[in-house]
């Protein structure tokens, strides 16, 4: 996992070694690595094409993860298909929902950007919690559970997991009317063994060409001018910013309390 990768990088740095040239992981972990003095403070020229929320003094967004709702089309009738997250408050979803237990981003983003109120966001997720959401770790596992018909709908799935499954005939669909987006970032190790190569790669990854390659690989490019190859971007997006990450402990505690998670 990304947490273990950062821990390993820190351990190796203390031993006088550098893990690699470029780090490309969730922004939360990029910030952890920087706090340990592992990353180079540099703004890439290509980052000028990105809005402020998708770049920083030592990182630039590489791709985005969209948290969306998805469902099994054999278990959810056409007239039941959700249009927005508000639909999941309805009692018809009781005992039919699954989610990832660590996705506190949903609560944070709804509080900051959907409702602009902690109280309203907490009340909203408490109503959904009343429908007895079942939790499973791993977004790939959530997708497979839906495909297998072991759950009707998922609240916190990754949008890029579904187009290819649908193309292969899987009985699933997903909602793009709204969603939450987290950022994966690219940064350069301060003591990179190959500093010139590291800089070239990071610049290429942030360029339109690099982002187009990211899109062809099935990811959601962060570059504003590069569209994903599949329909994976939400129409209304609540972005988790670098500033929001500082409040993760607060919202994690509330998220766990709402769903009675350990």
Phi, psi and omega in degrees: 000168181295324178299316181292326180296316178295318179300320178294319179298319179295314181298317181292324179296322178293335178268008178086013180243157175244131186300321183191194180264316184232141178248128180222097186211177177307144185304323178306317182282330174299317180295324177298315180297321180293322180296339178266006177075025185268344190248153181277130175279105180203139176258119180288142178305323182294340182291347179297338180279351184260144175292163186304324182290349183248022177200162179212191183289343183222009182211161171218145182296137177260318177200169184240145175251120180261119175275121181223173173268144177219164183205162176270122186288346175279336184256345180243118180293154182306318182287346179270343187306129183291141176261326175216175179294338179302330183297334184283357175285337184297140181300342181295345180269003182301129179065022182237001187250144173232161179197170177267128185295340184266004186275057178296345177304330180297313179294313182301310183294321179294323180291317185280321193238332179275307181261339186053039181197124176299315184300314181292322180293318179296316179299319180298311183288335174293324178294321178290321179300331179296345178270014174058064179292135178260134186251139177221136179279136177102120181289330176293322178294320177302316180297317181292325177296321177294314180302319182282354179077021180272359174205154181276317184211155180240138183267336188228052181267161176273129183298327184287353178280349191256323182306313183289328176294320178294319178299330179274002175098008179294140182278065181226160174211169184212160188256126180245010180292327177202157179185173179252139180240129172253159187250134166260137185240157175249132177216161182251134176294137183300322180250043181305133179300330181234074188300322180292316178296321179299315180295318179297316181295314181298320179293319179296317181299326181277347182283167177299321180297313179297320180291327175294323176295319177300318180295318180296335179276005176092010180263171178261102183299145180272339182298127183302334183265358183249121181271147174293153182287335178247167177281095183229348179276135178280150180292318176242122186238133175254103185278137172270114184267171178300323179294324180296328184300332180293340182261008180307313182303319179299309185283333175297317179299314181293317179304314181294323179293319181299315185259006179056049179264149179268000000 
